[in-house]
Amino acid sequence: MPQHGMGDKHFLSLPKHLLASASSATDSSCDTPPSSRASPASLRSAHSPLDSSSQLLFKPQAEKRNSQIAREVKYKSAGPKNTLCGWRAFTPQCLQVFNTPKGFLFFLCAASFLQGMIVNGFINTVITSIEQRFDLHSYQSGLIASSYDIAACLCLTFVSYFGGQGHKPRWLGWGVLVLGIGSLVFALPHFTAGHYEVKMDEKVGTGACLGNGSHVECMDSGLSSYRLVFMLGQLLHGVGATPLYTLGVTYLDENVKSNYSPIYIAIFYTAAILGPAAGYLIGGAMLNIYTDLSQRTELTTDSPLWVGAWWIGFVGAGIIAFLIAIPILGYPRQLPGSQRYVVMRTTETQQLKDHGHRAVSNPAFGKTVRDLPLSIWLLLRNPTFILLCLAGATEATLIAGMSTFGPKFFEAQFSLSASEAATLFGYLVVPAGGGGTLLGGFLVNRFKLRGSGIIRFCLFCTLTSLLAFFVFLMHCPNMPMAGVTTSYVGSPLPEGHLDLRAACNAIYCCQPEHYSPLCGSDGIVYYSACFAGCPAGAETGLDGQKIFRGCSCVLEKVSSGLGNATAGKCTSTCQRKPLLLALVFVVIIFTFLSSIPALTATLRCVCDQQRSFALGIQWIVVRTLGSIPGPIAFGWVIDKACLLWQDQCGHQGSCFVYQNEAMSRYMLIAGLTFKVLGFLFFVTAYFLYKSPSVSSDALEASLPSQSSASDNPTEQLQSNV
């Protein structure tokens, strides 16, 4: 918007001691005198409208001159035509209803919801299915998941630097389009790999030993090369999502009151957290449908060879992304009336008295690549910004590690199936993560926290979640498993001494490649029906569970006859489960409670022109030091507690059984390490942060409301006097 537009009208009502800072704010500078600005407004004569208006504040007798200025301000306060919503020359009046911060927030929330549903919902849900369908190893699927963060890190600098100075809604709209293309690419292997063919061997797992005929052959189908297509889809996901959490946040903050900014950003991030919940529900429902819709199969969803329709969600999400991108592309560079909030934001910005920021006040700064080194250098010299980035990285490490291995922790501690553990973890994360994010933004607005007060709130949240992390001192005992934690006769085994074979299953050709746990009637878990000594064939109970009878390794407690076993793990009777779940809920909610306040503090400690670029640099630090290494670090620590590894053709696969006590201990060590580091970073940032000398509340009170823009400017000036 022009410098003499609506923004100057509001400057007229400022007290005299705020005129210099207010005029400086129009160029988004940081504590730079008006004389040092290189804008054309600084080259005007001393009798500019701003100078005249400052005289009018104390000389109301100049009625003729006052009337002229009033008419000029009233004429220019209508705003330029480039604030209309539409596509190029097509700007119908009916679309202007959505040309508000709330309207843009709706479409931005839809985009973040879709991104969370795809990347953090669908991907995590179908990763096991595509491993089975395309013969992928765990490290290959892990590389597919990491491709998203790798692409985001590579694009963040470019997008945040040039997008921050450009047309943000257009960058956001094209990003959503790329996100949709990535979803379609991710689903492409289903249509090019042919039908899913299953070779079932009835003799493997149970039945009498038939020699080498029951040995599992290791064959390479060539389908693993499709991992490159999946990686390409994830790379496009990362590129498309990059503008959302940098340019989207700054665009919201630029177009709303500083008091309401945390609320808007909290709603935006809450939508991104609710997206994965929808992804888990929709993706899980699609997995109950066979992957080839036109084919019939004898497989059931309980079979380890079953592959669900993992691709349907990505096709639907790709189409929806195109529909969301169209309205976002129609939004203007600035929403109507947004210029009046520049002054309030600038007064909250930490005043960095450094002559290097005179360059930032230049309107031409940041338009070329030559300014990139200086922009990075200015951010690196901001200790508060660096400390907030490091604190965010420690929190991201915990969030990424817990979201990846939280279901596995519940699965081991409470003896649940993978789907049950994922569902239970989802019930905790959705209200705790989404509610904590929304509540954090609400509390900042409710108590009008500013500057150091926001960081003090982050300190409280970090300390509370740190104390709650001691919940991992508790653990549930392992369910006894024959050949792993206990012998087949019921006596405990020394740690590290595994022996799945015994005299009771010696007549069977049991292969360790097929892990399908059974719960014996004696309360002991068995590796599979074969290792439990069960003959071939199983009955189906009234509840749909498979029941194996006459298992030679299952000892009946009542009689001396052979026992029975049911498919699945034995139910855990851990008495500490409610307390463990409650304290994990506290850890999650207080971790997310500080996310929006910390983001708000980041926006307030950098110059106005550098905010998009600062968020980009922060995301690079958070992903490089947090999101990417977080799952790797937690996975490496948790693997130390593994008791039984999968054998994939002589190679070590995933872990089947964990030692619960060691798992809790290692989770405690890793969690406390990162929580303490985050607490120290917040403490240091708190003492370095300088509160602004002018209260934004006082400044907001001195500014006329947006609704008064259409009133008589002369009467407004006289009332302010």
URKANOR-V790347 format. One record per backbone hydrogen bond with DSSP energy under -0.5 kcal/mol. CO is the residue of the C=O (numbers start at 0). NH is the residue of the N-H. Records with the same first field share a line. If there is no record, write none. Layout:
CO = NH ; NH
//
This chain:
1 = 4
4 = 7 ; 8
5 = 9
6 = 10
7 = 11
8 = 11
9 = 12
10 = 13
14 = 17
15 = 18
17 = 21
18 = 22
19 = 23
20 = 24
21 = 25
22 = 25
23 = 26 ; 28
24 = 27
27 = 608
28 = 30
32 = 35
33 = 36
38 = 41
39 = 42
40 = 43
44 = 47
47 = 51
48 = 52
49 = 53
50 = 54
51 = 55
52 = 56
54 = 57 ; 58
58 = 61
60 = 62
61 = 65
62 = 66
63 = 67
64 = 68
65 = 69
66 = 70
67 = 71
68 = 72
69 = 73
70 = 74
71 = 75
72 = 76
74 = 77
75 = 78
79 = 82
80 = 83
81 = 332
85 = 87
86 = 89
88 = 90
89 = 86
91 = 94
92 = 95
93 = 96
94 = 97
95 = 98
97 = 99
99 = 103
100 = 104
101 = 105
102 = 106
103 = 107
104 = 108
105 = 109
106 = 110
107 = 111
108 = 112
109 = 113
110 = 114
111 = 115
112 = 116
113 = 117
114 = 118
115 = 119 ; 120
116 = 121
117 = 122
120 = 124
121 = 125
122 = 126
125 = 129
126 = 130
127 = 131
128 = 132
129 = 133
130 = 134 ; 135
136 = 140
137 = 141
138 = 142
139 = 143
140 = 144
141 = 145
142 = 146
143 = 146 ; 147
144 = 147 ; 148
145 = 149
146 = 150
147 = 151
148 = 152
149 = 153
150 = 154
151 = 155
152 = 156
154 = 158
155 = 159
156 = 160
157 = 161 ; 162
158 = 162
159 = 163
160 = 164
161 = 164 ; 165
162 = 165
165 = 167
166 = 170
167 = 171
168 = 172
169 = 173
170 = 174
171 = 175
172 = 176
173 = 177
174 = 178
175 = 179
176 = 180
177 = 181
178 = 182
179 = 183
180 = 184
181 = 185
182 = 186
183 = 187
184 = 187
186 = 189 ; 190
187 = 190 ; 191
188 = 192
194 = 196
197 = 199
199 = 201
200 = 203
206 = 508
209 = 212
210 = 213
211 = 214
216 = 218
218 = 220
221 = 224
222 = 225
223 = 226
224 = 227
225 = 228 ; 229
226 = 230
227 = 231
228 = 232
229 = 233
230 = 234
231 = 235
232 = 236
233 = 237
234 = 238
235 = 239
236 = 240
237 = 241
238 = 241 ; 242
240 = 243 ; 244
242 = 245 ; 246 ; 247
245 = 249
246 = 250
247 = 251
248 = 252
249 = 253
250 = 254
251 = 254
252 = 255
256 = 260
257 = 261
259 = 263
260 = 264
261 = 265
262 = 266
263 = 267
264 = 268
265 = 269
266 = 270
267 = 271
268 = 272
269 = 273
270 = 274
271 = 275
272 = 276
273 = 277
274 = 278
275 = 279
276 = 280
277 = 281
278 = 282
279 = 283
280 = 284
281 = 285
282 = 286
284 = 287
285 = 288 ; 308
288 = 308
290 = 292
291 = 294
299 = 302
302 = 305
306 = 290
307 = 309
308 = 311
310 = 314
311 = 315
312 = 316
313 = 317
314 = 318
315 = 319
316 = 320
317 = 321
318 = 322
319 = 323
320 = 324
321 = 325
322 = 326
323 = 327
324 = 328
325 = 329
326 = 329
327 = 330
329 = 85
334 = 337
336 = 339
337 = 340
338 = 341
340 = 344
341 = 345
342 = 346
343 = 347
344 = 347 ; 348
345 = 348
349 = 351
350 = 352
351 = 353
353 = 356
354 = 357
355 = 358
356 = 360
358 = 361
361 = 364
363 = 366
367 = 370
368 = 371 ; 372
370 = 374
371 = 375
372 = 376
373 = 377
374 = 378
375 = 379
376 = 380
378 = 381
380 = 382
381 = 385
382 = 386
383 = 387
384 = 388
385 = 389
386 = 390
387 = 391
388 = 392
389 = 393
390 = 394
391 = 395
392 = 396
393 = 397
394 = 398
395 = 399
396 = 400
397 = 401
398 = 402
399 = 403
400 = 404
401 = 405
404 = 408
405 = 409
406 = 410
407 = 411
408 = 412
409 = 413
410 = 415
413 = 571
416 = 420
417 = 421
418 = 422
419 = 423
420 = 424
421 = 425
422 = 426
423 = 427
424 = 428
425 = 429
426 = 430
427 = 431
428 = 432 ; 433
429 = 433 ; 434
430 = 434
431 = 435
432 = 436
433 = 437
434 = 438
435 = 439
436 = 440
437 = 441
438 = 442
439 = 443
440 = 444
441 = 445
442 = 446
443 = 448
449 = 452
450 = 453 ; 454
451 = 455
452 = 456
453 = 457
454 = 458
455 = 459
456 = 460
457 = 461
458 = 462
459 = 463
460 = 464
461 = 465
462 = 466
463 = 467
464 = 468
466 = 469
467 = 470
468 = 471
469 = 472
470 = 473
479 = 524
480 = 483 ; 484 ; 485
482 = 498
484 = 492
485 = 482
486 = 489
490 = 486
493 = 496
495 = 497
501 = 504
502 = 505
504 = 507
506 = 208
507 = 509
508 = 204
510 = 513
512 = 514
513 = 515
516 = 567
517 = 519 ; 525
518 = 565
519 = 522
523 = 519
524 = 481
525 = 517
526 = 515
527 = 531
528 = 533
529 = 532
531 = 552 ; 553
532 = 551
533 = 206
538 = 540 ; 546
540 = 543
544 = 540
545 = 566
546 = 538
547 = 564
548 = 534
549 = 551
550 = 553 ; 562
552 = 554
553 = 555 ; 562
560 = 555
562 = 550
563 = 520
564 = 547
565 = 518
573 = 576
575 = 579
576 = 580
577 = 581
578 = 582
579 = 583
580 = 584
581 = 585
582 = 586
583 = 587
584 = 588
585 = 589
586 = 590
587 = 591
588 = 592
589 = 593
591 = 594 ; 595
592 = 596
593 = 597
594 = 598
595 = 599
596 = 600
597 = 601
598 = 602
599 = 603
600 = 604
601 = 604
603 = 349
606 = 609
607 = 610
609 = 613
610 = 614
611 = 615
612 = 616
613 = 617
614 = 618
615 = 619
616 = 620
617 = 621
618 = 622
619 = 623
620 = 624
621 = 625 ; 626
622 = 627
625 = 629
626 = 630
627 = 631
628 = 632
629 = 633
630 = 634
631 = 635
632 = 636
633 = 637
634 = 638
635 = 639
636 = 639
637 = 640
638 = 641
640 = 658
643 = 655 ; 656
645 = 647 ; 652
646 = 648
647 = 650
650 = 647
653 = 645
656 = 642 ; 643
657 = 659
658 = 662
659 = 663
660 = 664
661 = 665
662 = 666
663 = 667
664 = 668
665 = 669
666 = 670
667 = 671
668 = 672
669 = 673
670 = 674
671 = 675
672 = 676
673 = 677
674 = 678
675 = 679
676 = 680
677 = 681
678 = 682
679 = 683
680 = 684
681 = 685
682 = 686
683 = 687
684 = 688
688 = 690
692 = 694
694 = 698
695 = 699
696 = 700
697 = 701
698 = 702
699 = 702
704 = 707
705 = 708
706 = 709
707 = 710
711 = 715
712 = 716
713 = 717
714 = 718
715 = 719
716 = 720
//
